[in-house]
Structures are given as C-alpha cells and as structure tokens.
Amino acid sequence: MIEVGQKAPAFGLYDTEKNKVSLSDLAGKKVLLLFFPLAFTSVCTTELCSVRDNISAYNNLNTSVFGISVDSPQTLKKFKEDQHLNFELLSDFNKDASNAYDAIYQTFSLEMKGVSKRAAFVIDRNGILRYREVLASAGEIPNFIAVKNALELIA
C-alpha cells in the first residue's frame, strides 16, 4: 500500500478521446486522482457532478483533476457528455492503476470482480503523494475539504 510521502505509482491510461495520459506527463503540476466504481451509478454521479460544480476551486489551486474507473473509454465518454463533466475521465479497464493505488475491490456488488474503490489521491508537482483516502464503502464520498486543504499546502 502506498503511503503519504511516497512517490505516487506511475500510470498510463486512456481518456475519453483515446489519448494516453501518464503521470509523468503531469510532472510539475498538482494532481487530484478520483477513483470511482462505475459510471452512471448514483453516488458516482453525485460525486463527480460535485467536482464539476466546484471545478473553479481546483482550477484556482492550479490542480489537474482526473476521474478514474474501470469503465471503457467509450462508456466514460458518454458519462462525461451526459453529466457535462469539465475534467478528464480515464479508463483503467485493465485495472493497473487501481491495483497500484490499492483502490480496488476484489469483489464488488453483484459479484463483479476488480472494480475501483472510491478514493482520492493528491499528488504534488514532484510526483509525491500528499493525501490518500480510500473509502471502505462505495456509498461514501471523499472528504473534499481535506482534499482542498492538502492541495493548498502544496507550494
């Protein structure tokens, strides 16, 4: 399990436009990774729409926000369009990032295997993990006050 203060695990995931996004491409930027179980589900929609509605707070903190799930890029594209999300969604279809960040259910609802847990990770400009929250229950939402506080502490 990765801990605050450690180097964040590298990843290379495809966005909704089929562009590969790597953590190394984001060097020099503050990053917020929001893992979520499944597109089009009620809590995921509530969480990501809350981020959408408050994106100016993240922009003011010079933070790149990414939602990550095991859904396909095509599913995430439709979800992003339907919800008018104003930040990138990344497909972790192969579950590499979810496993690397220890944010994965071995068995989720309806016996689905390998679904991302709801989690929030703040990564500083040097690729160091500054905040980690992995929720036990998919019905919970990350503590966005703590997330913003962690982002504010990064120079």
N, C-alpha and C positions, 0 to 999 in steps of 0.2 A: 504494500500500500504506500502510495506517495504521501508525503507529509509537507506541511508548510515549511518553506525554507529550502526545499529540494528543487532541482531542475525539473521543470514540467516535461512529461513524456512527449516526444515528437509524434506528429501525426501528419498524414496527407489524406484529406477527404475531399470528395466532390460536392460542390454547391449545386444549387437548383438549375444553374446554367451549364452544368457539366465542366466547370473549371475546377482544377485541383487547387486546394488551399492547404498549405503546410504551415505548421507552427514556425518553422524557420523563415517563412516569407513575412511573418509578423514581427520579426525582431525589431526592437526599437519602439514598439507600440505596447500599450496596456491592452490586455485581452480579457474578456469575460466569456467563458465557455459555459453554456447552459445545456446540460444533457437532459433529455426528456424522453419518457417511454414511447409514446406513439402519437403521430399526427392525428388530428380530428377527434381526439378524446377531450372530455370536458375540462379536466384540470390542466392538461397541456395547453389547451386553447386559452383558458383563463390566464395562465402564467405568461405565455408568450405575448398575448394581447396587452397585458400589463406592462411588459417591457416595451412593446411598440408604443404605447401611450406615454411612456416616460423616457423615450429614446433621447430626448434633449438632455436629460441629466447625465446620461452616459457619454453623449457627444461632448458636453461641457467638460467632462473628465478625460477627454481625448482617449476614449476606450472603444476598441473594436469588439462588437458583440456577435457571438455565433451561437445559434441553437443547433444541437446535435442529437440525432436519433438514429435508430437502425432502419428507419424507413428508406425506401428507394429515393433517388434524386427526383424522379417523376412525381412521386407522392408528395414529397416535400415542396415541390414547385406549386402544385395545386393548392396545398395547405397555405403556403405563403401568399399566393394570389387571393385565395378566398378570405384570408384574415387581414390582408393588406399589411403584412409584416414589413418593416422597414430596416431589417437587418438580415444577414445571411443565415441560411439553414444549410447544414452539412450532413451528408449521408454517411453514417457509419455502418453501412449494410453488412460489412464483413466483421464488425464488432471489435476491430483492433483498438480503436481509441477508447471505447467503453471498457474494455478489459485493461488497457494500460492505465486508465484513471481509476480503476477499481469501482466503476459505476455501472455495474451490470447485474441484472437478476439472472440467476441460473434458470429459475422457473418463475414466470410471471402469471398473471391472470389467464384463465382458460388453458393452462399448461403450455403457454408459449415459452419457448426457450430463448435465452440470450437477448433480452430486451433491456435497453438502457434504463438505469435508475435516474430519478430526478436528482440533479446535482448541480452545483455551481462552483466554478473554479476561477479565481482571479490570478492572472499571470502578469508579472511586471515586464518592463522593457528588456530585461536581460534573460527572460525565459524562466524566472524563478517563481515558484508557486507561492502566492501571498495570502490566499484564502481558499479553504476547502470545506465544502458542505455537501455530504452525500446523505440523502434522506432515506430512512428505512421504509417509509410509507409513500407510495406514489400519489396519495391523496393530499400530501403536504406540498407547500410551495417554499422555495428558498427564502431565507431572511434577507430581503433586498436592502434593508437598512445596513446590515452588517456588510453586505457586498459593496455598497456605495462607500461605507467607511473605509474598507480595505483599499478601494480604488483611490480615495482621497489621500491615503497615506503614502502612495507611490508618487515620488517626485517626477 
